[in-house]
């Protein structure tokens, strides 16, 4: 270990910065966030530091560096483009046993600035010991994405309960187990959802009823397939799950992101072959949560758009199970974007309708005149088996047979295919398309030829549009 990681308390402590330009300003921003009293020695001040000087946020003590300026300061930073001056600062600081950092000159640093993930009071610091700062920054970005933004607030609330927990649990091991349950349970979920008052009540309840082991249900939208479209919140919840109930529409690459030791239960439904009934799924969700487990219900697309998510949460509500919802990118938004088909366009469509293709055999209750209006886009989910009836109904009620249509199979996935043609060819397109598939009806489909950009080709290692055109 080349450097010992330390967190220094700089509140109201004097720190000398030699230099007045942009690099000095970046370091001073960090120092000010830590509460340091910043002293500056520089010939001139840049715009940022001049603005700080005007509000008395820094002290400009001299126009040039003198070794005696080091007396009484806590840390020293040299941030100039003058190598000789930087070396002078380093030598003078070392002679006085002061920790010194010469910016971008690792051999002249007795301390270094790490890459920081700031969730104050929780702070994560990453360092490559000055050898590869860009690598450290990239790692920081990955960690930044994984840590909830309100993690610091969670730490603050937990800090307010420390004395209560100490009074309730005398041994350190008992306190540790309590906080492990809290940080992995309902309290953490409520804090992540921004429900601070309810989270405080949960801590009180769990202190008074330590035998309680209440679970919860989180409904998560997995998006249309590409794991890059999974939301950050969805990933965080999946990493905390004890058990995950998922549909067939959830892609393998999204499932790979589930916590490794979580139980996985497929309750998927395929057209004509329901492996688990909706009632059984509802009952399973409630039963698992009542066992004290953190249950994630992972659904393709968005759980509230033709996903029966509302029904599942109604069952949770009736059973008194806490729940939350993490929205997902719905197939109509994701698949059409990857196919280069805008859902709206001022020259072609001023509105879009999301419609389910699960039609009753008699087609009663369908507002065909509304669906058949011109200059609007129809995004039809689960419509391939009823493609013939859909096309016939739209044409009968006024949509011309030559209206452009697309069937997007396996949208956003590596095997995405976009089949285009006209409304009177919809049945043939639907038969040829891989599933899951989305049907798009409207003039915006014509833009696919110009805007198609995505399809991963394993052979070519590149992205191209896979198109079958029956027009």
N, C-alpha and C positions, 0 to 999 in steps of 0.2 A: 504494500500500500504506500504509494508515493506521498499522499497527503492525508492527514487526519481530518475527517469531516467534522466540522464544528458549526454550531449556530450561535452567532454572537449577538448579545444584547447591546444595541447601539443607541437606545433611547437617550437623547440629550447628551450623548458623548461626542466630543469633537473629532471630526475626521477631516484630514487635509487632502484636497484634490489639487494637483498641479496640472493646470491646463484649463482652457476656457472654450473649447470647441465642441463639436457634436459628440465625439467619443466621451469627453468629460461629462457632457450633459446626460448621456445614457447611464453612466455610473452614478451620477448624482441623483437621478430619478430613483434608482434602487435604494440608495442611502437614505433618501427622504422618506421612502415608504417604510423603512425600518426605524424611522424616528431620529436619525442622526443629526447632529449639529454640523452642518457642512461649511468648512472654511476653504476658500479658493485662492490660490496664488496663480495669476496668469497675466500676461501682458495685455490681452484684450479678452472680452467676453462676447460669445456669440449671441444670437437673438434669443435663444431659449434661456440661457443663463442670465442675460440682461433682464428678461422678464421676471425671473425668479428673484433677482436682486431688488427689483422695484417693489416687490411685495415682502421684502425682508425674509425670504425663504432660504437664502444663503448669505454668507458673509465674504465679501471680497477683501481679503486682508493685505494683499500686496500685488504689485505688478511683476514681481520676479520672485523666484524661489530662493530662500535663504535657509541653511541648515537649522538655524535656531527656531524656525517655524515648526519644527517637529517636536519641540519640547511641549509636553502636555497633551499631545494628540493621541488618539486611540489606534487609528489605522492611517495608512498613507497610500494614496493612489496617484501614479504618474500617468497622465493621459495626454501627452503631447506628441508631435511628430519630430521632435528634436531628440535624436538618440543620445547625444552627449548629455543633455539636460536630464533625460530619463535615467541614465547611468548615474549621474550625480545624486539624484533623489534616492535611488536604490542604495548607493553606498552610504549616504548619510543616514538613511533609515536603519540599515543593518548595524551601523556603528552604535546606534542608540537602542538597538534591540526592539525596533518597531516592526510590526507586520506591514509589508509593503507589496503592492501589486503594480507592476508596470504593464500597462495594457498591451496585449498582443506580443508579449516578449516573455515567454514562459520561464526561461532561465533566470530572469530577474523578478521572480515572484516568490515571496515567502507565503503568500496565500493567493488563492484564485477564486474567481466568481463562477459558481456553478450555473448550469441551466436550472431554472426554477419553475416549479408548478406551485402557484400560490393559491391555496385554499385556506387562508389565514383563519384561525391560528394553526391549521395544519399546513405544513410546507414540505414539499418534496424537492430535493436538490440532486442533480445528476452531474457528474464530472468525469471527464476522460483524463484527468490530471494534466490538462493542457495539451494533450497530444492530438486530439481530434474533436475540437469544439463543435464542428458541424454535426458529427455523429451524436454527440451529447444532445444537441438541439433537436435532432430528429427523434431521438428517444423521448425527449421531453414532450414533443408533440403527440406521440403515441400515448404516453401516460396521461397527458392533459385530456385526451379524448375519452379515456376510460373513467376518470374521476368525476363524479357529479359536481356541478358548479356550486351546490350548496353544502358541500362536505364540511366546509369551515363552520357554517352555521350549526351543523349537526354536532361538531366538536364543542362549540360554545355551549349548546344546550346540555350536552353530556357533562361538561365541566360544572354546570350549575347544580347537577344532581350528585356530584361526587360525594359530598358530605352525607347526603341522605343514604346513599348506597353503603358508605362506610358504617353508618349507624345500624343499617339493616343486616349487613353481612360483616362479621368480624374477621373472617379469614380472607387472605388475599386470593386464594383459589376460588372461593365463593364469589367474590367481587368480579374476578376475571370471567367466570362462567356467566354471570349476569350480563356483563357488557358484551360478551360474545353473542349472547341471545339477542340483545338489543340491537347491535350493529348489523345483525344478519336477519332481523325479523321485521315486525310491523312498524316499530319505531323508525327504523331506517327508511322503510318504504314511504311512510307518511312525511318524513323530512324531505325525501327526494321529490315528493309530489308537491312540496311547498305548504303542507298542512301542519304548520308548526304547533298551533294550539292543540290539535288532536294528538300530535306526537308527544307533547308534554303530558297529556292525560294518560297516554299509553304507558309512559315510564312510571307514573304514579300507580297505575293499575297493576303493572307487573311487579312493582315493589311490594304491594299489598297482597298480591295473589301469585306468589312465585311458583305455585304448582300449576297455574294456568299455562297452557301451551297452545295459544291461538294461532292458527294458520291464516293464510290469505290467498286470494286469487288475483292474478294479474293477467289481463287480456292484452296480448301483444300482437300487433300487426307485423307480419314478417316481410311484407312487400311482395312484389311479383316474382322474385326469383333471384336476381343478382344480389349477392350478400352485401355489396357496396351500398345498396339502397336501404338496408336495415337502419333504423334510427339509432342514434347513440344511446338513448334511453332504453330502447329495446334490447340492445346488447348488454347494457348494465344489468337489467332485470334478469336476462337469461343466464348471466354468470352467477346469479345468486339463487337460482331455482333449486329446489329439492326434487321436483318432478315436473316434467313438461309433457303436456298433452298436445299433440300436433296433428295437422291435416296432411293429406297427400299433396296438397298444393304447395306446401312448404318445401323449398328446394333443399337438396342435400348440402349445398354449400352454406346455407343458413343454419341447418341443423348442426353442422360442424362447429358452430360458435356457441352451442349450448355448453354449460358447465359440464366437465368431463364425467364427474361422478353423479350427475343427476339422472334419475330414472326417466326413461322416455317411453311414452305410451302413444301409439298411433291410434287415433280415433277418426281417421280420414274417411271421407265420403267420396265415392266416384259415381258418376252418372249410372244409374241402374244397379248399383252394387254397394249399398250402404253397409259398411263393415260394423259400425256402431251407431245405434239410433241416437237421435238428439236427446231423448229423455235419459238414455244410459249415460251419455256424456255429461249432462247436467248433474246427474246423481254422483258420478265419479268425481267431478270437480268438488262438490260439496263434501263428500266423504273424505277425500284426501286432505282438504283444508281443515276439516274437523279433527284430523289426526295431528294437527300442528304443523303441517308442511307448507312451504312456500310453493304454491302451484302456479305455473305459467301455462296459460292456454295460448298456444302459438297458432295463429291462423294466417293463411296466405292473404296478401294484399292488405286491406284495412278491415278490421274485425266488425266494423259497423256498416260496411257497404256490402250487402248481400252475403254476410258472413254469419248471421245468427248470433252475433256476439251479444246483442241486447237480450236475447232469450236466456243465454247462459248466465248473464249477470243478474237477471231477474230471479233465477234460481238461487244464486248466491245471496241476494238481498233477502229472499224469503227465509233462508236458513241462518241469517244473521252473520254471514261471513264477510269480513272486510274485503274490499276489492278496489282495483284501480285499472285504468285503461291507458295503453300506450298505442297511439294511432300508427298506422303504417301507410306506405304509398300504395294506393289502390291500383289494380291492373290497368284501368283505363288511362290513368296518368302515366304510369311507368312504361307499359308496353307501347303506347302510341309515341311517347317521347323517343324511345329506342328505335322505333320504326320510322322516325322522321315525319310523323303525321300530327300536326298541331290540332288539338281538339277544337280550337276556335281560331278564326282568322277573319279580319275585317272585310276581306274580299269574298269570303266563301261561307262563313258560318258565324252568327252572332250569339249562338247558344249551343249547349250540349246537354243531352239527356243520358243518364245512366239507367240502363234497363236490364232486367234479368230475362234470360231466354227460356226460363222454365215455364212454358205456357201450358195452360190447361188444354185438354183435348178439344174442348168446344170453343176455346179462345175467348170465352166471355170475360167481361170486365176489363178488356184491353181498350184503351183510348186510341184506336188506330188513326183517326184524323190528326190527333196531336203528334203521334209518332211520325206520321207521313209528311209533316210540314217541310217545305223547302227551306234552304239556307239555315239548316241546323245539322248538328252532328249527333248521330246515335252511337253510343258505345254499349254494346250488348254483351253481357256476361253470360256464360253457360248457354250459348245459343246455337251451338253447332248441330245438335241433334234435332233442333226445330228450325233449321235454316230455311227449308222449303216453305214452311208455314209463315215464317217471318217475311220472307221475300214476297210471297203471294199477298199477305195482308197489307204490306206497305204499298205495293203496286196497285192493288185494288182501291186503296184510299188516297191515291193521288201522287205517290212518288214515282217518278218516271223510271222505266226499266233500265235506262242507261246510266242511272245514278252510280257514281264510283263507290266501290266497296273494297274493304280489305279484311282479310282474316289473318290475325297475328297469332301464330302458334309459338308456344314456349317463350313468350315475350320477355325480354331482358336477359335471357339465359344464353348459354353458349350455342345452343342449337336452335336459336330463334329463326323462324321463317315468316316472311311476309308475303301473302298471296293476294294479288289485286285483280280486280275485274269489274264487272258491273252487277247491278242488283239482280238481274235475271240470271246471273251465273253463280249466285251466292251458294246454292246447294252444292254445286260441284267444288267450289272453293273450300267449303266447310269439310267435305269428305276428304279432301287432299291435305288438310292442315293437321299438323301434330297438335296434341293437346297437352296442357290446357290452352284454350284459344279464346281470343277476344274478337268480336265482329265490330267493324267500324263502317258506318254508312254515312256518306256525305261527300261534298265536293272537296273537303280538305284532304281526302285520300290522294288526290292528284298531286299534292305536294311531296308525296313520298319519293317520287323519282328525283326530286331536287335535294331533299333534306335527309334521305336515308344515310345513316352513318355507322350503325352498329351491327356487327355480327362477328363473333370471334371464330376464326378458322384455325383449327388445330394444325392443319397441314401447312398453312401459309404463315401462321403466327401473326396474323394481322386481323383487323376488323373490316368487314365489308358487309354489304346488304345482301341477304339471301332472299331473292325475289322470284316468285312464280307469277306470271301475268297471263290471265286467261282472256284479256280484252283483245 
